[in-house]
Amino acid sequence: MKIQLKPSTVLAPLPAVIVTCGDQTENNAITLAWVGTVNSEPPVVSISVRYSRHSLSLIERTGEFTVNLIPSSLIRELDGCGVVSGRDCDKFDRMGLTRKNGVNVACPYIAESPAVIECKVIKRVDLGTHAVFFGEVVGVLAEEDCIKNGRIAIDRLVVYNNGRYLEAGDTIGTYGFTAKERKS
């Protein structure tokens, strides 16, 4: 028997990422778990940013952001960028992260991230507690060892589930494996 719960955000786990935003003079890094893929052609991702966050005004001003995928080896940096405000400190310096100039956007990305998704904002939707930014993917940068069959595959990617960071990485199936089973 199922128990009815109050409505809430129950889609979990989700990738835990560090979004970078701003430009070369003022920038920030913010930990987010409310990110997702929303379209294939053109490729579009979404990020949800609480109205009170410093990064919100930077994204509004520049219309750009990067999504830095985080392996478990960067768990301290991921958490650290989520518990302090960019209004009070330079998170790159505080967490020992290296800024790199974006290739297709003006905002920096995190050099230590094995894969980075560069985005330009194409739409903003205001909801109760968060602004949702839809970003068209204008570039993807990845370490060579994270590219498998032309796609990004990061072992031990950090995901977020109800206040806990978890490690994703064990393959338990591949897309279309059931169709292949039927043909056998």
Contact map, one row per residue, 1 for C-alpha under 8 A:
1110000000000000000000000000000000000000000000000000000000000000000000000000000000000000000000000000000000000000000000000000000000000000000000000000000000000000000000000000000000000000
1111000000000000000000000000000000000000000000000000000000000000000000000000000000000000000000000000000000000000000000000000000000000000000000000000000000000000000000000000000000000000
1111100000000000000000000000000000000000000000000000000000000000000000000000000000000000000000000000000000000000000000000000000000000000000000000000000000000000000000000000000000000000
0111110000000000000000000000000000000000000000000000000000000000000000000000000000000000000000000000000000000000000000000000000000000000000000000000000000000000000000000000000000000000
0011111000000000000000000000000000000000000000000000000000000000000000000000000000000000000000000000000000000000000000000000000000000000000000000000000000000000000000000000000000000000
0001111100000000000000000000000000000000000000000000000000000000000000000000000000000000000000000000000000000000000000000000000000000000000000000000000000000000000000000000000000000000
0000111110000000000000000000000000000000000000000000000000000000000000000000000000000000000000000000000000000000000000000000000000000000000000000000000000000000000000000000000000000000
0000011111000000000000000000000000000000000000000000000000000000000000000000000000000000000000000000000000000000000000000000000000000000000000000000000000000000000000000000000000000000
0000001111100000000000000000000000000000000000000000000000000000000000000000000000000000000000000000000000000000000000000000000000000000000000000000000000000000000000000000000000000000
0000000111110000000000000000000000000000000000000000000000000000000000000000000000000000000000000000000000000000000000000000000000000000000000000000000000000000000000000000000000000000
0000000011111100000000000000000000000000000000000000000000000000000000000000000000000000000000000000000000000000000000000000000000000000000000000000000000000000000000000000000000000000
0000000001111100000000000000000000000000000000000000000000000000000000000000000000000000000000000000000000000000000000000000000000000000000000000000000000000001110000000000000000000000
0000000000111110000000000000000000000000000000000000000000000000000000000000000000000000000000000000000000000000000000000000000000000000000000000000000000000011110000000000000000000000
0000000000111111000000000000000011100000000000000000000000000000000000000000000000000000000000000000000000000000000000000000000000000000000000000000000000000011100000000000000000000000
0000000000001111100000000000000011100000000000000000000000000000000010000000000000000000000000000000000000000000000000000000000000000000000000000000000000001111000000000000000000000000
0000000000000111110000000000001111000000000000000000000000000000000011000000010000000000000000000000000000000000000000000000000000000000000000000000000000000111000010000000000000000000
0000000000000011111000000000001110000000000000000000000000000000001111000000010000000000000000000000000000000000000000000000000000000000000000000000000000000100000000000000000000000000
0000000000000001111100000000111100000000000000000000000000000000001111000000010010000000000000000000000000000000000000000000000000000000000000000000000000000000000000000000000000000000
0000000000000000111110000000111100000000000000000000000000000000111100000000000000000000000000000000000000000000000000000000000000000000000000000000000000000000000000000000000000000000
0000000000000000011111000011110000000000000000000000000000000000111100000000000000000000000000000000000000111100000000000000000000000000000000000000000000000000000000000000000000000000
0000000000000000001111100011100000000000000000000000001001100101110000000000000000000000000000000000000000110000000000000000000000000000000000000000000000000000000000000000000000000000
0000000000000000000111111111000000000000000000000000001001101101100000000000000000000000000000000000000001110000000000000000000000000000000000000000000000000000000000000000000000000000
0000000000000000000011111110000000000000000000000000000000000100000000000000000000000000000000000000000001110000000000000000000000000000000000000000000000000000000000000000000000000000
0000000000000000000001111110000000000000000000000000000000000000000000000000000000000000000000000000100001110000000000000000000000000000000000000000000000000000000000000000000000000000
0000000000000000000001111110000000000000000000000000000000000000000000000000000000000000000000000000000000000000000000000000000000000000000000000000000000000000000000000000000000000000
0000000000000000000001111111000000000000000000000000000000000000000000000000000000000000000000000000000000000000000000000000000000000000000000000000000000000000000000000000000000000000
0000000000000000000111111111100000000000000000000000000001000000000000000000000000000000000000000000000000110000000000000000000000000000000000000000000000000000000000000000000000000000
0000000000000000000111000111110000000000000000000000001001000000000000000000000000000100011100000000000000000000000000000000000000000000000000000000000000000000000000000000000000000000
0000000000000000011110000011111000000000000000000000001000000000000000000000000010000100001100000000000000000000000000000000000000000000000000000000000000000000000000000000000000000000
0000000000000000011100000001111100000000000000000000001000000000000000000000000011000000000000000000000000000000000000000000000000000000000000000000000000000000000000000000000000000000
0000000000000001111000000000111110000000000000000000000000000000000000000000011011000000000000000000000000000000000000000000000000000000000000000000000000000000000000000000000000000000
0000000000000001111000000000011111100000000000111000000000000000000000000000000001000000000000000000000000000000000000000000000000000000000000000000000000000000000000000000000000000000
0000000000000111100000000000001111100000000000000000000000000000000000000000000000000000000000000000000000000000000000000000000000000000000000000000000000000011000000000000000000000000
0000000000000111000000000000000111110000000000110000000000000000000000000000000000000000000000000000000000000000000000000000000000000000000000000000000000000000000000000000000000000000
0000000000000110000000000000000111111000000011110000000000000000000000000000000000000000000000000000000000000000000000000000000000000000000000000000000000000000000000000000000000000000
0000000000000000000000000000000001111100000011100000000000000000000000000000000000000000000000000000000000000000000000000000000000000000000000000000000000000000000000000000000000000000
0000000000000000000000000000000000111111001111000000000000000000000000000000000000000000000000000000000000000000000000000000000000000000000000000000000000000000000000000000000000000000
0000000000000000000000000000000000011111001111000000000000000000000000000000000000000000000000000000000000000000000000000000000000000000000000000000000000000000000000000000000000000000
0000000000000000000000000000000000001111111110000000000000000000000000000000000000000000000000000000000000000000000000000000000000000000000000000000000000000000000000000000000000000000
0000000000000000000000000000000000001111111100000000000000000000000000000000000000000000000000000000000000000000000000000000000000000000000000000000000000000000000000000000000000000000
0000000000000000000000000000000000000011111100000000000000000000000000000000000000000000000000000000000000000000000000000000000000000000000000000000000000000000000000000000000000000000
0000000000000000000000000000000000000011111100000000000000000000000000000000000000000000000000000000000000000000000000000000000000000001100000000000000000000000000000000000000000000000
0000000000000000000000000000000000001111111110000000000000000000000000000000000000000000000000000000000000000000000000000000000000000001100000000000000000000000000000000000000000000000
0000000000000000000000000000000000001111111111000000000000000000000000000000000000000000000000000000000000000000000000000000000000000111100000000000000000000000000000000000000000000000
0000000000000000000000000000000000111110001111100000000000000000000000000000000000000000000000000000000000000000000000000000000000000111100000000000000000000000000000000000000000000000
0000000000000000000000000000000000111100000111110000000000000000000000000000000000000000000000000000000000000000000000000000000000011110000000000000000000000000000000000000000000000000
0000000000000000000000000000000101110000000011111000000000000000000000000000000000000000000000000000000000000000000000000000000000011100000000000000000000000000000000000000000000000000
0000000000000000000000000000000101100000000001111100000000000000000000000000000000000000000000000000000000000000000000000000000001111000000000000000000000000000000000000000000000000000
0000000000000000000000000000000100000000000000111110101100000000000000000000000000000000000000000000000000000000000000000000000001111000000000000000000000000000000000000000000000000000
0000000000000000000000000000000000000000000000011111100100000000000000000000000000000000000000000000000000000000000000000000000011100000000000000000000000000000000000000000000000000000
0000000000000000000000000000000000000000000000001111100100000000000000000000000000000000000000000000000000000000000000000000000011100000000000000000000000000000000000000000000000000000
0000000000000000000000000000000000000000000000000111110100000000000000000000000000000000000000000000000000000000000000000000000000000000000000000000000000000000000000000000000000000000
0000000000000000000000000000000000000000000000001111111110000000000000000000000000001000000000000000000000000000000000000000000000000000000000000000000000000000000000000000000000000000
0000000000000000000000000000000000000000000000000001111111000000000000000000000000001110000000000000000000000000000000000000000000000000000000000000000000000000000000000000000000000000
0000000000000000000011000001110000000000000000001000111111100000000000000000000000000100000000000000000000000000000000000000000000000000000000000000000000000000000000000000000000000000
0000000000000000000000000000000000000000000000001111111111110000000000000000000000000000000000000000000000000000000000000000000000000000000000000000000000000000000000000000000000000000
0000000000000000000000000000000000000000000000000000111111111000000000000000000000000000000000000000000000000000000000000000000000000000000000000000000000000000000000000000000000000000
0000000000000000000011000011000000000000000000000000011111111100000000000000000000000000000000000000000000000000000000000000000000000000000000000000000000000000000000000000000000000000
0000000000000000000011000000000000000000000000000000001111111111100000000000000000000000000000000000000000000000000000000000000000000000000000000000000000000000000000000000000000000000
0000000000000000000000000000000000000000000000000000000111111110000000000000000000000000000000000000000000000000000000000000000000000000000000000000000000000000000000000000000000000000
0000000000000000000001000000000000000000000000000000000011111110000000000000000000000000000000000000000000000000000000000000000000000000000000000000000000000000000000000000000000000000
0000000000000000000011100000000000000000000000000000000001111111000000000000000000000000000000000000000000000000000000000000000000000000000000000000000000000000000000000000000000000000
0000000000000000000000000000000000000000000000000000000000111111100000000000000000000000000000000000000000000000000000011000000000000000000000000000000000000000000000000000000000000000
0000000000000000000011000000000000000000000000000000000000100111110000000000000000000000000000000000000011100000000001111000000000000010000000000000000000000000000000000000000000000000
0000000000000000001111000000000000000000000000000000000000100011111000000000000000000000000000000000000010100000000001111000000000000010000000000000000000000000000000000000000000000000
0000000000000000001110000000000000000000000000000000000000000001111100000000000000000000000000000000000000111000000111100000000000000000000000000000000000000000000000000000000000000000
0000000000000000111100000000000000000000000000000000000000000000111110000000000000000000000000000000000000000000000111100000000000000000000000000000000000000000000000000000000000000000
0000000000000000111100000000000000000000000000000000000000000000011111000000000000000000000000000000000000001100111110000000000000000000000000000000000000000000000000000000000000000000
0000000000000011110000000000000000000000000000000000000000000000001111100000000000000000000000000000000000000000111100000000000000000000000000000000000000001000000000000000000000000000
0000000000000001110000000000000000000000000000000000000000000000000111111110010000000000000000000000000000000000111000000000000000000000000000000000000000001100000000000000000000000000
0000000000000000000000000000000000000000000000000000000000000000000011111110000000000000000000000000000000000000110000000000000000000000000000000000000001111100000000000000000000000000
0000000000000000000000000000000000000000000000000000000000000000000001111110000000000000000000000000000000000000000000000000000000000000000000000000000000011100000000100000000000000000
0000000000000000000000000000000000000000000000000000000000000000000001111110000000000000000000000000000000000000000000000000000000000000000000000000000000000000000000000000000000000000
0000000000000000000000000000000000000000000000000000000000000000000001111111110000000000000000000000000000000000000000000000000000000000000000000000000000000000000000000000000000000000
0000000000000000000000000000000000000000000000000000000000000000000001111111111000000000000000000000000000000000000000000000000000000000000000000000000000000100000000000000000000000000
0000000000000000000000000000000000000000000000000000000000000000000000000111111100000000000000000000000000000000000000000000000000000000000000000000000000000000000000000000000000000000
0000000000000000000000000000000000000000000000000000000000000000000000000111111110000000000000111000000000000000000000000000000000000000000000000000000000000000000000000000000000000000
0000000000000001110000000000001000000000000000000000000000000000000001000111111111000000000000000000000000000000000000000000000000000000000000000000000000000000000000000000000000000000
0000000000000000000000000000001000000000000000000000000000000000000000000011111111100000000000000000000000000000000000000000000000000000000000000000000000000000000000000000000000000000
0000000000000000000000000000000000000000000000000000000000000000000000000001111111110000000000100000000000000000000000000000000000000000000000000000000000000000000000000000000000000000
0000000000000000010000000000111000000000000000000000000000000000000000000000111111111000001000100000000000000000000000000000000000000000000000000000000000000000000000000000000000000000
0000000000000000000000000000011100000000000000000000000000000000000000000000011111111000000000000000000000000000000000000000000000000000000000000000000000000000000000000000000000000000
0000000000000000000000000000000000000000000000000000000000000000000000000000001111111000000000000000000000000000000000000000000000000000000000000000000000000000000000000000000000000000
0000000000000000000000000000000000000000000000000000000000000000000000000000000111111101101000000000000000000000000000000000000000000000000000000000000000000000000000000000000000000000
0000000000000000000000000000000000000000000000000000110000000000000000000000000011111111101000000000000000000000000000000000000000000000000000000000000000000000000000000000000000000000
0000000000000000000000000001100000000000000000000000011000000000000000000000000000011111111000000000000000000000000000000000000000000000000000000000000000000000000000000000000000000000
0000000000000000000000000000000000000000000000000000010000000000000000000000000000001111100000000000000000000000000000000000000000000000000000000000000000000000000000000000000000000000
0000000000000000000000000000000000000000000000000000000000000000000000000000000000011111110000000000000000000000000000000000000000000000000000000000000000000000000000000000000000000000
0000000000000000000000000000000000000000000000000000000000000000000000000000000000011111111001000000000000000000000000000000000000000000000000000000000000000000000000000000000000000000
0000000000000000000000000001000000000000000000000000000000000000000000000000000000000101111111000000000000000000000000000000000000000000000000000000000000000000000000000000000000000000
0000000000000000000000000001100000000000000000000000000000000000000000000000000010011100111111101000000000000000000000000000000000000000000000000000000000000000000000000000000000000000
0000000000000000000000000001100000000000000000000000000000000000000000000000000000000000011111111110000000000000000000000000000000000000000000000000000000000000000000000000000000000000
0000000000000000000000000000000000000000000000000000000000000000000000000000000000000000011111111100000000000000000000000000000000000000000000000000000000000000000000000000000000000000
0000000000000000000000000000000000000000000000000000000000000000000000000000000000000000111111111000000000000000000000000000000000000000000000000000000000000000000000000000000000000000
0000000000000000000000000000000000000000000000000000000000000000000000000000100110000000001111111000000000000000000000000000000000000000000000000000000000000000000000000000000000000000
0000000000000000000000000000000000000000000000000000000000000000000000000000100000000000000111111100000000000000000000000000000000000000000000000000000000000000000000000000000000000000
0000000000000000000000000000000000000000000000000000000000000000000000000000100000000000001111111110000000000111000000000000000000000000000000000000000000000000000000000000000000000000
0000000000000000000000000000000000000000000000000000000000000000000000000000000000000000000110011111000000000111000000000000000000000000000000000000000000000000000000000000000000000000
0000000000000000000000000000000000000000000000000000000000000000000000000000000000000000000100001111100000011110000000000000000000000000000000000000000000000000000000000000000000000000
0000000000000000000000000000000000000000000000000000000000000000000000000000000000000000000000000111110000011110000000000000000000000000000000000000000000000000000000000000000000000000
0000000000000000000000010000000000000000000000000000000000000000000000000000000000000000000000000011111001111000000000000000000000000000000000000000000000000000000000000000000000000000
0000000000000000000000000000000000000000000000000000000000000000000000000000000000000000000000000001111111111000000001000000000000000000000000000000000000000000000000000000000000000000
0000000000000000000000000000000000000000000000000000000000000000000000000000000000000000000000000000111111000000000000000000000000000000001000000000000000000000000000000000000000000000
0000000000000000000000000000000000000000000000000000000000000000000000000000000000000000000000000000011111000000000001000000000000000000011000000000000000000000000000000000000000000000
0000000000000000000000000000000000000000000000000000000000000001100000000000000000000000000000000000011111110000000001110000000000000000000000000000000000000000000000000000000000000000
0000000000000000000001110000000000000000000000000000000000000001000000000000000000000000000000000000111111110000000000000000000000000000000000000000000000000000000000000000000000000000
0000000000000000000111110010000000000000000000000000000000000001110000000000000000000000000000000000110011111000000000000000000000000000000000000000000000000000000000000000000000000000
0000000000000000000111110010000000000000000000000000000000000000010000000000000000000000000000000011110011111100000000000000000000000000000000000000000000000000000000000000000000000000
0000000000000000000100000000000000000000000000000000000000000000010100000000000000000000000000000011110000111110000100000000000000000000000000000000000000000000000000000000000000000000
0000000000000000000100000000000000000000000000000000000000000000000100000000000000000000000000001111000000011111100100000000000000000000000000000000000000000000000000000000000000000000
0000000000000000000000000000000000000000000000000000000000000000000000000000000000000000000000001111000000001111110000000000000000000000000000000000000000000000000000000000000000000000
0000000000000000000000000000000000000000000000000000000000000000000000000000000000000000000000001100000000000111110000000000000000000000000000000000000000000000000000000000000000000000
0000000000000000000000000000000000000000000000000000000000000000000111100000000000000000000000000000000000000111111100000000000000000000000000000000000000000000000000000000000000000000
0000000000000000000000000000000000000000000000000000000000000000000111100000000000000000000000000000000000000011111100000000000000000000000001100100000001000000000000000000000000000000
0000000000000000000000000000000000000000000000000000000000000000000111000000000000000000000000000000000000000000111110000000000000000000000111100100000100000000000000000000000000000000
0000000000000000000000000000000000000000000000000000000000000000011110000000000000000000000000000000000000001100111111000000000000000000000111000000000000000000000000000000000000000000
0000000000000000000000000000000000000000000000000000000000000000011100000000000000000000000000000000000000000000001111100000000000000000111110000000000000000000000000000000000000000000
0000000000000000000000000000000000000000000000000000000000000001111000000000000000000000000000000000010110000000000111110000000000000000111100000000000000000000000000000000000000000000
0000000000000000000000000000000000000000000000000000000000000001111000000000000000000000000000000000000010000000000011111000000000000011111000000000000000000000000000000000000000000000
0000000000000000000000000000000000000000000000000000000000000011100000000000000000000000000000000000000010000000000001111100000000000011110000000000000000000000000000000000000000000000
0000000000000000000000000000000000000000000000000000000000000011100000000000000000000000000000000000000000000000000000111111000000001111000000000000000000000000000000000000000000000000
0000000000000000000000000000000000000000000000000000000000000000000000000000000000000000000000000000000000000000000000011111000000001111000000000000000000000000000000000000000000000000
0000000000000000000000000000000000000000000000000000000000000000000000000000000000000000000000000000000000000000000000001111100000001110000000000000000000000000000000000000000000000000
0000000000000000000000000000000000000000000000000000000000000000000000000000000000000000000000000000000000000000000000001111110000111100000000000000000000000000000000000000000000000000
0000000000000000000000000000000000000000000000000000000000000000000000000000000000000000000000000000000000000000000000000011111000111000000000000000000000000000000000000000000000000000
0000000000000000000000000000000000000000000000000000000000000000000000000000000000000000000000000000000000000000000000000001111101110000000000000000000000000000000000000000000000000000
0000000000000000000000000000000000000000000000000000000000000000000000000000000000000000000000000000000000000000000000000000111111110000000000000000000000000000000000000000000000000000
0000000000000000000000000000000000000000000000000000000000000000000000000000000000000000000000000000000000000000000000000000011111000000000000000000000000000000000000000000000000000000
0000000000000000000000000000000000000000000000000110000000000000000000000000000000000000000000000000000000000000000000000000001111100000000000000000000000000000000000000000000000000000
0000000000000000000000000000000000000000000000011110000000000000000000000000000000000000000000000000000000000000000000000000011111110000000000000000000000000000000000000000000000000000
0000000000000000000000000000000000000000000000011110000000000000000000000000000000000000000000000000000000000000000000000001111011111000000000000000000000000000000000000000000000000000
0000000000000000000000000000000000000000000001111000000000000000000000000000000000000000000000000000000000000000000000000001111001111100000000000000000000000000000000000000000000000000
0000000000000000000000000000000000000000000001111000000000000000000000000000000000000000000000000000000000000000000000001111100000111110000000000000000000000000000000000000000000000000
0000000000000000000000000000000000000000000111100000000000000000000000000000000000000000000000000000000000000000000000001111000000011111000000000000000000000000000000000000000000000000
0000000000000000000000000000000000000000000111000000000000000001100000000000000000000000000000000000000000000000000000111110000000001111100000000000000000000000000000000000000000000000
0000000000000000000000000000000000000000011110000000000000000000000000000000000000000000000000000000000000000000000000111100000000000111110000000000000000000000000000000000000000000000
0000000000000000000000000000000000000000011110000000000000000000000000000000000000000000000000000000000000000000000011110000000000000011111100000000000000000000000000000000000000000000
0000000000000000000000000000000000000000000000000000000000000000000000000000000000000000000000000000000100000000000011110000000000000001111100000000000000000000000000000000000000000000
0000000000000000000000000000000000000000000000000000000000000000000000000000000000000000000000000000001100000000000011100000000000000000111110000000000000000000000000000000000000000000
0000000000000000000000000000000000000000000000000000000000000000000000000000000000000000000000000000000000000000001111000000000000000000111111000000000000000000000000000000000000000000
0000000000000000000000000000000000000000000000000000000000000000000000000000000000000000000000000000000000000000001110000000000000000000001111100000000000000000000000000000000000000000
0000000000000000000000000000000000000000000000000000000000000000000000000000000000000000000000000000000000000000011100000000000000000000000111110110000100000000000000000000000000000000
0000000000000000000000000000000000000000000000000000000000000000000000000000000000000000000000000000000000000000011000000000000000000000000011111110000000000000000000000000000000000000
0000000000000000000000000000000000000000000000000000000000000000000000000000000000000000000000000000000000000000000000000000000000000000000001111110000000000000000000000000000000000000
0000000000000000000000000000000000000000000000000000000000000000000000000000000000000000000000000000000000000000000000000000000000000000000000111111000000000000000000000000000000000000
0000000000000000000000000000000000000000000000000000000000000000000000000000000000000000000000000000000000000000011000000000000000000000000001111111000111000000000000000000000000000000
0000000000000000000000000000000000000000000000000000000000000000000000000000000000000000000000000000000000000000000000000000000000000000000001111111111110000000000000000000000000000000
0000000000000000000000000000000000000000000000000000000000000000000000000000000000000000000000000000000000000000000000000000000000000000000000001111111110000000000000000000000000000000
0000000000000000000000000000000000000000000000000000000000000000000000000000000000000000000000000000000000000000000000000000000000000000000000000011111000000000000000000000000000000000
0000000000000000000000000000000000000000000000000000000000000000000000000000000000000000000000000000000000000000000000000000000000000000000000000011111100000000000000000000000000000000
0000000000000000000000000000000000000000000000000000000000000000000000000000000000000000000000000000000000000000000000000000000000000000000000000011111110000000000000000000000000000000
0000000000000000000000000000000000000000000000000000000000000000000000000000000000000000000000000000000000000000001000000000000000000000000001000111011111000000000000000000000000000000
0000000000000000000000000000000000000000000000000000000000000000000000000000000000000000000000000000000000000000000000000000000000000000000000000111001111100000000000000000000000000000
0000000000000000000000000000000000000000000000000000000000000000000000100000000000000000000000000000000000000000010000000000000000000000000000000100000111111000000000001000000000000000
0000000000000000000000000000000000000000000000000000000000000000000000100000000000000000000000000000000000000000000000000000000000000000000000000000000011111000000000011100000000000000
0000000000000000000000000000000000000000000000000000000000000000000000110000000000000000000000000000000000000000000000000000000000000000000000000000000001111100000000111000000000000000
0000000000000010000000000000000000000000000000000000000000000000000011110000000000000000000000000000000000000000000000000000000000000000000000000000000001111110000000111000000000000000
0000000000000011100000000000000000000000000000000000000000000000000001110010000000000000000000000000000000000000000000000000000000000000000000000000000000011111000011110000000000000000
0000000000001111000000000000000010000000000000000000000000000000000000000000000000000000000000000000000000000000000000000000000000000000000000000000000000001111100011110000000000000000
0000000000011111000000000000000010000000000000000000000000000000000000000000000000000000000000000000000000000000000000000000000000000000000000000000000000000111111111000000000000000000
0000000000011100000000000000000000000000000000000000000000000000000000000000000000000000000000000000000000000000000000000000000000000000000000000000000000000011111111000000000000000000
0000000000011000000000000000000000000000000000000000000000000000000000000000000000000000000000000000000000000000000000000000000000000000000000000000000000000001111100000000000000000000
0000000000000000000000000000000000000000000000000000000000000000000000000000000000000000000000000000000000000000000000000000000000000000000000000000000000000001111110000000000000000000
0000000000000000000000000000000000000000000000000000000000000000000000000000000000000000000000000000000000000000000000000000000000000000000000000000000000000001111111000000000000000000
0000000000000001000000000000000000000000000000000000000000000000000000000000000000000000000000000000000000000000000000000000000000000000000000000000000000000111101111100000000000000000
0000000000000000000000000000000000000000000000000000000000000000000000000000000000000000000000000000000000000000000000000000000000000000000000000000000000000111100111110000000000000000
0000000000000000000000000000000000000000000000000000000000000000000000010000000000000000000000000000000000000000000000000000000000000000000000000000000000011110000011111000000000000000
0000000000000000000000000000000000000000000000000000000000000000000000000000000000000000000000000000000000000000000000000000000000000000000000000000000000111110000001111100000000000000
0000000000000000000000000000000000000000000000000000000000000000000000000000000000000000000000000000000000000000000000000000000000000000000000000000000001111000000000111110000000000000
0000000000000000000000000000000000000000000000000000000000000000000000000000000000000000000000000000000000000000000000000000000000000000000000000000000000100000000000011111000000000000
0000000000000000000000000000000000000000000000000000000000000000000000000000000000000000000000000000000000000000000000000000000000000000000000000000000000000000000000001111110000000000
0000000000000000000000000000000000000000000000000000000000000000000000000000000000000000000000000000000000000000000000000000000000000000000000000000000000000000000000000111110000000000
0000000000000000000000000000000000000000000000000000000000000000000000000000000000000000000000000000000000000000000000000000000000000000000000000000000000000000000000000011111010000000
0000000000000000000000000000000000000000000000000000000000000000000000000000000000000000000000000000000000000000000000000000000000000000000000000000000000000000000000000011111110000000
0000000000000000000000000000000000000000000000000000000000000000000000000000000000000000000000000000000000000000000000000000000000000000000000000000000000000000000000000000111110000000
0000000000000000000000000000000000000000000000000000000000000000000000000000000000000000000000000000000000000000000000000000000000000000000000000000000000000000000000000000011111110000
0000000000000000000000000000000000000000000000000000000000000000000000000000000000000000000000000000000000000000000000000000000000000000000000000000000000000000000000000000111111111000
0000000000000000000000000000000000000000000000000000000000000000000000000000000000000000000000000000000000000000000000000000000000000000000000000000000000000000000000000000000111111100
0000000000000000000000000000000000000000000000000000000000000000000000000000000000000000000000000000000000000000000000000000000000000000000000000000000000000000000000000000000111111110
0000000000000000000000000000000000000000000000000000000000000000000000000000000000000000000000000000000000000000000000000000000000000000000000000000000000000000000000000000000111111111
0000000000000000000000000000000000000000000000000000000000000000000000000000000000000000000000000000000000000000000000000000000000000000000000000000000000000000000000000000000011111111
0000000000000000000000000000000000000000000000000000000000000000000000000000000000000000000000000000000000000000000000000000000000000000000000000000000000000000000000000000000001111111
0000000000000000000000000000000000000000000000000000000000000000000000000000000000000000000000000000000000000000000000000000000000000000000000000000000000000000000000000000000000111111
0000000000000000000000000000000000000000000000000000000000000000000000000000000000000000000000000000000000000000000000000000000000000000000000000000000000000000000000000000000000011111
